[in-house]
C-alpha cells in the first residue's frame, strides 16, 4: 500500500476515489466507470507532476526519508551479483547499521558499503535506523583496506540521518572512527563512488561519501545536521525545521551548484519510492559510467584526482 506524504494529500484523495469506484463496481457497472476512472487517474498524475515540480527543501527532506524509498539492500539485491557480506570490525562487535562486502557489478569485482535503515519495525531496530556506531565505521575501513589491497573499486550507498550519538558509541570513539573512515576514503588508490540515496546526514554520511565521485538522487538531501536539530540549536525551536531546511541548502540541486557533489541521478515523477525499477536502472547506468571513466587510471592518478576534487570545493565562491 502506498504511503502518502502530507503535501501529497490531493493525490491521495483522487486515488482514494478511484479505489472506491473500482471496489463498488461489479459486472456491467465496471465497464461504465472506466471513463471516470481514467479521468481521475489523469488528474492524479497531473497533480503529482505539479507537486513534484515545485518541492520545497523541507518537502524534499520528507521524500528523502520516505519509508518506501529503495534502501541499501534493494541496490545490492538488484545491482550486485555474488554479494558476500562481511561482518565485524575485529575490535569490538558487528554493527548492522553499516552493511559491507564484496560482489560483482556486471561481472566486475567491487567492494560495496552502505547504511541500511530497514523496511519493517523489526529490521529498523536491527539496523538501528541506519545510525552506525564506531564498529560500523571500523568495519567499513576494514573492507576499504581489503579493496585497496586487491585493486577493487569501492561503491558506497549513503542513507543515514547521522552517526549514532549514544553514550556507548562516544565511549568507544565515535568521532575517531568517523575520522579514520573519512581518511581511508581519501587515501584509497582505487576509485570510489558514493551515491546518496536518501539522507546524507553529518559525519555519519561523510565517513562513506568522501569519494572520487559523489552523486545524489534527485530528491535526496545532504547536510551537516538535520533541519530539526539545526532549528533546535539556532532558533531554539524544532518546529522551525522548514525554515532551517531552506537556509541550509541541503537539496541535490543546491549542493551541485556549490560543487560539493559531482552529479544528480534523476528520479521519475513521484520520487524513487514509487519507481524502484527506474531509479535502480538510472543508478546502474551512473555506476557503469563511473567505472568506465576511471578504467586504466593509475593509483597515483586516482588519489590526485580525488585530492584536487575536494580542494576545489568552494573555490569558485571565494
C-alpha positions as CSV (number, residue, x, y, z in Angstrom):
1,X,0.0,0.0,0.0
2,X,1.3,3.4,-1.0
3,X,2.2,5.8,1.9
4,X,1.4,9.4,1.1
5,X,3.2,12.4,2.5
6,X,1.3,15.3,3.9
7,X,1.8,17.5,0.8
8,X,0.6,14.7,-1.4
9,X,-3.0,14.8,0.1
10,X,-4.7,15.9,-3.2
11,X,-3.2,12.9,-5.0
12,X,-4.2,10.6,-2.1
13,X,-7.8,11.9,-2.3
14,X,-8.0,11.2,-6.0
15,X,-6.5,7.7,-5.7
16,X,-9.0,7.1,-2.9
17,X,-11.9,7.9,-5.1
18,X,-10.5,5.6,-7.8
19,X,-10.3,2.7,-5.4
20,X,-13.8,3.4,-4.1
21,X,-15.2,3.3,-7.6
22,X,-13.4,0.2,-8.5
23,X,-14.5,-1.6,-5.3
24,X,-18.1,-0.7,-5.8
25,X,-18.5,-1.5,-9.4
26,X,-19.4,-5.1,-10.5
27,X,-20.5,-6.7,-13.8
28,X,-21.7,-4.1,-16.4
29,X,-21.1,-1.3,-13.9
30,X,-17.3,-2.0,-14.1
31,X,-17.4,-1.1,-17.8
32,X,-19.4,2.1,-17.2
33,X,-16.9,3.5,-14.7
34,X,-13.9,3.0,-16.9
35,X,-14.1,6.5,-18.3
36,X,-14.4,8.1,-14.9
37,X,-11.5,6.1,-13.5
38,X,-9.4,7.2,-16.5
39,X,-10.3,10.8,-15.9
40,X,-9.5,10.6,-12.2
41,X,-6.2,8.8,-12.9
42,X,-5.2,11.5,-15.3
43,X,-6.0,14.2,-12.7
44,X,-4.0,12.4,-10.1
45,X,-1.0,12.1,-12.4
46,X,-1.2,15.8,-13.3
47,X,-1.5,16.7,-9.6
48,X,1.5,14.6,-8.7
49,X,3.6,16.1,-11.5
50,X,2.6,19.6,-10.4
51,X,3.6,18.9,-6.8
52,X,7.0,17.4,-7.6
53,X,7.8,20.3,-10.0
54,X,8.0,22.7,-7.1
55,X,9.1,20.8,-4.0
56,X,10.4,22.9,-1.2
57,X,13.7,21.8,0.7
58,X,11.5,20.6,3.6
59,X,9.3,18.6,1.2
60,X,12.4,17.1,-0.4
61,X,13.6,16.1,3.1
62,X,10.3,14.2,3.6
63,X,10.7,12.5,0.3
64,X,14.3,11.5,1.1
65,X,13.1,9.9,4.3
66,X,10.1,8.1,2.8
67,X,9.9,4.6,4.3
68,X,9.2,3.0,0.9
69,X,12.3,4.5,-0.8
70,X,14.8,1.9,-2.0
71,X,17.3,1.1,0.7
72,X,20.9,-0.3,0.6
73,X,19.6,-3.9,0.4
74,X,17.5,-3.0,-2.7
75,X,20.5,-1.7,-4.6
76,X,22.7,-4.6,-3.6
77,X,20.0,-7.1,-4.3
78,X,19.3,-5.7,-7.8
79,X,22.7,-4.4,-9.0
80,X,25.3,-6.6,-7.3
81,X,25.7,-10.3,-8.0
82,X,27.6,-12.9,-6.0
83,X,27.5,-10.5,-3.0
84,X,29.3,-11.8,0.1
85,X,28.6,-9.7,3.2
86,X,31.4,-9.4,5.8
87,X,30.8,-8.7,9.4
88,X,32.6,-7.3,12.4
89,X,35.3,-4.7,13.0
90,X,37.8,-7.2,14.5
91,X,37.9,-5.0,17.6
92,X,34.6,-5.0,19.4
93,X,31.5,-6.1,17.6
94,X,29.3,-6.3,14.5
95,X,27.2,-3.2,13.6
96,X,24.3,-4.0,11.4
97,X,23.7,-0.3,10.6
98,X,26.5,-0.4,8.0
99,X,26.5,-3.3,5.6
100,X,29.6,-4.2,3.7
101,X,31.1,-6.9,1.5
102,X,32.3,-7.9,-2.0
103,X,30.4,-8.8,-5.1
104,X,30.3,-8.2,-8.8
105,X,28.7,-5.3,-10.8
106,X,28.1,-6.5,-14.3
107,X,30.9,-9.0,-13.9
108,X,33.4,-6.6,-12.4
109,X,34.6,-7.2,-8.8
110,X,33.5,-4.3,-6.4
111,X,33.5,-3.6,-2.7
112,X,30.1,-2.4,-1.5
113,X,29.4,-0.3,1.6
114,X,26.3,1.4,2.9
115,X,23.9,2.3,5.6
116,X,20.8,0.1,5.8
117,X,17.8,1.7,7.5
118,X,15.5,-1.3,7.4
119,X,12.0,-1.6,5.9
120,X,10.0,-3.1,8.8
121,X,9.9,-2.3,12.5
122,X,12.0,-5.4,13.3
123,X,14.6,-4.6,10.6
124,X,14.8,-0.9,11.6
125,X,15.6,-1.9,15.1
126,X,18.1,-4.5,13.9
127,X,19.9,-1.9,11.8
128,X,19.4,0.9,14.3
129,X,17.6,3.0,11.7
130,X,20.9,3.3,9.7
131,X,22.7,5.1,12.5
132,X,26.1,3.5,12.8
133,X,28.2,3.0,15.9
134,X,32.1,3.1,15.8
135,X,32.2,-0.6,15.0
136,X,30.3,0.1,11.7
137,X,32.9,2.7,10.5
138,X,35.8,0.4,11.6
139,X,34.2,-2.4,9.6
140,X,34.0,0.0,6.6
141,X,37.7,0.8,7.0
142,X,38.5,-2.9,7.1
143,X,36.6,-3.5,3.8
144,X,38.2,-0.5,2.1
145,X,41.6,-1.7,3.1
146,X,40.9,-5.1,1.6
147,X,39.6,-3.5,-1.6
148,X,42.7,-1.3,-1.9
149,X,45.0,-4.2,-1.4
150,X,43.4,-6.1,-4.3
151,X,42.7,-3.1,-6.6
152,X,38.9,-3.4,-6.3
153,X,36.8,-0.2,-6.8
154,X,34.6,0.8,-3.9
155,X,30.8,1.6,-4.2
156,X,29.1,3.4,-1.2
157,X,25.3,3.8,-0.8
158,X,24.7,6.5,1.8
159,X,21.5,6.8,3.7
160,X,21.6,7.9,7.3
161,X,20.3,10.7,9.5
162,X,23.7,10.6,11.2
163,X,26.0,8.5,13.3
164,X,24.5,7.1,16.4
165,X,25.0,9.6,19.3
166,X,24.7,7.2,22.2
167,X,26.9,7.2,25.3
168,X,28.4,3.8,24.4
169,X,29.3,4.9,20.9
170,X,31.0,8.0,22.3
171,X,32.9,5.9,24.8
172,X,34.2,3.7,22.1
173,X,35.5,6.6,20.0
174,X,32.7,7.6,17.6
175,X,34.5,10.7,16.3
176,X,37.8,8.9,15.9
177,X,36.1,6.1,13.9
178,X,34.4,8.5,11.6
179,X,37.6,10.5,11.1
180,X,39.6,7.3,10.2
181,X,36.9,6.1,7.8
182,X,37.0,9.5,6.1
183,X,40.8,9.4,6.0
184,X,40.7,5.9,4.4
185,X,38.3,7.1,1.7
186,X,40.8,9.9,0.8
187,X,43.9,7.7,0.7
188,X,42.5,4.9,-1.4
189,X,44.5,4.1,-4.5
190,X,41.3,2.6,-6.1
191,X,38.4,4.8,-7.3
192,X,35.4,5.1,-5.0
193,X,31.9,6.2,-5.9
194,X,29.4,7.4,-3.3
195,X,25.7,7.6,-4.1
196,X,23.5,9.5,-1.6
197,X,20.2,7.6,-2.0
198,X,18.2,9.2,0.8
199,X,19.6,11.1,3.7
200,X,23.3,12.2,3.8
201,X,23.5,13.2,7.4
202,X,26.5,14.8,9.0
203,X,29.8,13.0,9.6
204,X,27.9,9.7,9.6
205,X,27.5,10.2,5.8
206,X,30.9,11.8,5.1
207,X,32.6,8.8,6.5
208,X,31.5,6.8,3.4
209,X,30.9,9.7,1.0
210,X,34.4,11.2,0.7
211,X,34.8,9.7,-2.8
212,X,36.3,10.1,-6.2
213,X,32.8,10.9,-7.4
214,X,29.8,11.8,-5.3
215,X,26.3,11.6,-6.8
216,X,22.9,12.2,-5.3
217,X,19.5,11.1,-6.2
218,X,17.3,14.0,-7.3
219,X,15.3,14.1,-4.1
220,X,18.0,13.1,-1.6
221,X,19.4,15.5,0.9
222,X,23.0,16.1,2.2
223,X,23.7,18.2,5.3
224,X,25.9,18.8,8.3
225,X,22.9,18.5,10.6
226,X,19.2,17.6,10.3
227,X,16.8,20.5,9.9
228,X,15.1,19.7,13.2
229,X,18.4,19.6,15.1
230,X,19.6,22.8,13.4
231,X,16.4,24.6,14.2
232,X,16.7,23.5,17.9
233,X,20.2,24.9,18.1
234,X,19.8,28.1,16.1
235,X,16.1,29.0,16.7
236,X,15.6,27.1,20.0
237,X,12.5,25.7,18.2
238,X,12.5,22.4,16.3
239,X,9.2,23.4,14.8
240,X,11.1,25.8,12.6
241,X,12.7,22.9,10.7
242,X,11.1,24.0,7.4
243,X,12.9,27.4,7.7
244,X,16.1,25.6,8.6
245,X,15.9,23.3,5.6
246,X,15.6,26.2,3.3
247,X,18.5,28.0,4.8
248,X,20.8,25.0,4.9
249,X,20.9,24.4,1.1
250,X,20.6,20.7,1.6
251,X,19.0,19.7,-1.8
252,X,20.9,18.0,-4.6
253,X,20.3,21.0,-6.8
254,X,21.8,23.5,-4.3
255,X,24.7,21.2,-3.4
256,X,25.6,20.7,-7.1
257,X,25.8,24.4,-7.5
258,X,28.2,24.6,-4.6
259,X,30.4,22.0,-6.1
260,X,30.1,19.6,-3.2
261,X,28.7,16.8,-5.4
262,X,29.5,15.8,-9.0
263,X,26.1,15.0,-10.4
264,X,22.5,14.2,-9.8
265,X,20.7,10.9,-10.7
266,X,17.2,11.8,-11.8
267,X,14.0,10.3,-10.2
268,X,10.7,9.8,-12.1
269,X,7.8,12.0,-11.1
270,X,6.6,11.0,-7.7
271,X,10.0,10.0,-6.4
272,X,12.1,6.9,-6.0
273,X,9.7,5.3,-3.6
274,X,7.1,5.0,-6.4
275,X,9.6,3.9,-9.1
276,X,12.1,1.5,-7.7
277,X,13.0,-0.2,-11.0
278,X,13.6,3.1,-12.9
279,X,15.8,4.5,-10.1
280,X,17.8,1.3,-9.9
281,X,18.4,1.4,-13.6
282,X,19.5,5.0,-13.5
283,X,21.9,4.3,-10.7
284,X,23.3,1.2,-12.5
285,X,24.0,3.5,-15.6
286,X,25.7,6.0,-13.3
287,X,27.9,3.3,-11.8
288,X,28.8,2.0,-15.3
289,X,29.9,5.5,-16.4
290,X,32.0,5.9,-13.2
291,X,33.8,2.6,-13.7
292,X,34.4,3.4,-17.3
293,X,35.8,6.9,-16.6
294,X,38.3,5.5,-14.1
295,X,39.3,2.5,-16.0
296,X,43.0,2.4,-16.6
297,X,43.8,5.2,-14.1
298,X,46.9,4.6,-12.0
299,X,46.7,4.6,-8.2
300,X,48.6,7.9,-8.1
301,X,46.2,9.4,-10.7
302,X,43.2,8.3,-8.7
303,X,44.5,9.8,-5.5
304,X,45.5,13.1,-7.2
305,X,42.1,13.4,-8.9
306,X,40.3,12.9,-5.6
307,X,42.6,15.4,-3.9
308,X,42.0,18.1,-6.5
309,X,38.3,17.5,-6.4
310,X,38.0,18.2,-2.7
311,X,40.4,21.1,-2.7
312,X,38.3,22.7,-5.4
313,X,35.1,22.7,-3.4
314,X,34.1,26.2,-2.5
315,X,36.9,27.8,-4.5
316,X,34.5,29.3,-7.0
317,X,32.7,31.1,-4.2
318,X,35.8,32.9,-2.8
